[in-house]
């Protein structure tokens, strides 16, 4: 039994569309990932507040709708953590999630982290980064850290007013220390600047 030529043409076109559709759903959206950690020390605390932000840089503009982050288990990390964030910020081709934390009695592990980006077309891609910081960052209060931190970090100073807006004419100052690869930031308690 033979079919009319237009049915044969339609069938071939249908197969082409199906194959193209399957390929388009499996697009690869390449990206690089980086992690940044903040240790925020207060006067009365024996250890700092810990927060991590994860950034990814894509090669093309294609919306990221979710980021999944987890640390790979190693000997130093007794527990593995996993974060899923649908609150994804974007500027240009850079996407990030922030304020990732662990329970109060725990610490953000050093080592390798895997990041999975979920794109608006439903596809997922994975990349990785590493976090390293000196152990004294988490095991000391502010009085001890301030004596050790200068070895591995560079000092920064931020001046701001009571509304937390930077202002050179204000009387509050925060001293921050950032490590050489700029992935770890230690924030010391605010102090008043004399003479202002």
N, C-alpha and C positions, 0 to 999 in steps of 0.2 A: 504494500500500500504506500503510495507516495503522497507527500504533503505539498500544498501550494507553496510557492517560493517565498511569499511574504511571511508564512508561519515559520519557515526555516530561518529566515533572516531575523525574525523576532526572537526565536529561541537562542540564536547565536548572540544577539544583543543582550538578552537576559542573562546568559552565562557570563558575558563580559562585565556587566554591571554588578553581578554577585561577587565576582572575583575582585573587582575594584573596591567594592564596599568592604569586603573582608580585609583587604590590605589597609584601607583608610582607618579602620577601627583598631588596627595594631600599629599605629604610627609610633615612632620613637621620638620622644621629646627629651633630648639630651640636656643635662644640667649638672652643675657642680654644687656641692653643699659645704657649709661651714658652720661651726658652732662657737658661740661666745657665752662666757659665764661671768656673772657678777656676784661678788661677795660684798654684802653691805653690813658694815660693823656699826653697832650702837654702843653707847657708853656703858650700859648696864648688862649687856649680853655676854655670855661666855663663848659664844660662837656666832658667826655672821648669818644673815639671811642669804640663801643661795637661790639664784635664778639663772636660767639658761635661755638663750634665744638661738634659733636655727634659721639660717638664711640659705636660699638656693638662688642661683643665677642661671637663667635659661638662655638658650641661643636664639630663641624665636618667641614672638608674642603669642602665647597660648595660655589661657587662664588656668591657674592652679586653684583648685577648690578645697583641697585638704592636704595636710602634711601629717605623716606618721613617722615618729622618731622612736628608736629603741637602742639601748646600749647592748653591745654584744658581751656575753658573759665571759669574764676572765678571772684569774686568781685573786686580783685585787678587789673585784666587785662581787660581793657575796650574793647580791640581789640584782636581778635585771629589771630595768624600768622601761615602760612604754608609754608614750604620749600620743594622743590623736587630737589634732587641732583643726577645726573648720573655720576658726577665726584667723584667716590668712591675710596679711597686709601685702601691698604691692607698690612698687615705685619703679618705673621703667620696666626692665626685665628681671627685677629682683623681687622675690617673694619671701616672706618670713613669718614665723610665729614666735611669740615671746612669753616670758614669765612662766616657763616650764620649771616645775619644782618637784622636790621629793618630800617625804614625810619629815617632820621636824627633827626627829632623832637620827635621820639618815643624811647622807651627803651625795651630791651629784658625782657619779663615778668617773674616774679617769679612764681613758681607753678609747676604743673605736665605737662609733655610733653609725647606725644605718638610717637613712632618710628615704621614705617612699613618698613621692609626690603623686597626687591624684589629679588628673587634668579634667577639664570640662567635657572632654569627649569620652570620659570613662576609662581612659588608659592610665596605667601606672608605670612609673619608672623609679629606679632606685639608685642612690649614690651613697657615699660614706664620708665621714670626717673623723678626726680624733681630737680629744680634749686632754690636756695635760696641765697640771698646776702643782706647786709645792704643797706637801702635806701640811705645813704649818698654817696654810690659809684657813683650814677648817678646824684645826685642833687647838687654837689659841684664842684668847680674848684680845681686845684691842691693844692693851698695854704690852702684850708679848709680840703681837704681829708687827706693831710699829717699829720694833727693834730689829726685826728680821727682813722685812719686806724690801728694803732698799737694795738688797743684794741682787734680786731678780727682776725688779720692777722699776719703771721710770715714774717720777712724780708729776702729777698734773694738779692744777688748782682751778676751782670753779667758784665764782663769786655770784651770789644771787640774793634776792629779797625774800620776804616772808611768804610770798605767793609762789616760790620756787622758780621765778623767772630770773634768768641771768641778768645781772645789773652791776656794772663796775662801781657804782656809787653806793652799793648796799653794804651792810655790815655783817653778812653771813658768808662763811667760806667753807667749802668742802674740799678736803685734800683727797685726791684719788691717785691710785697707783695702777699703771697698766704694764703688762709684761711686754717683752720685745716683739712678739708676733702679734700683739694687739688683740688677743683672743680672751684674755683674763683681765678683769677690772676689779680692783679692791677699793671700796669707798669707805673712808674713815668718817667718824662723826663730825657734824658741823661745829664750827667754832666762830666766835665773834672776832671781828677785826678791829683792833684798837685804833683810835684816831679817826674813825668814820662816824 
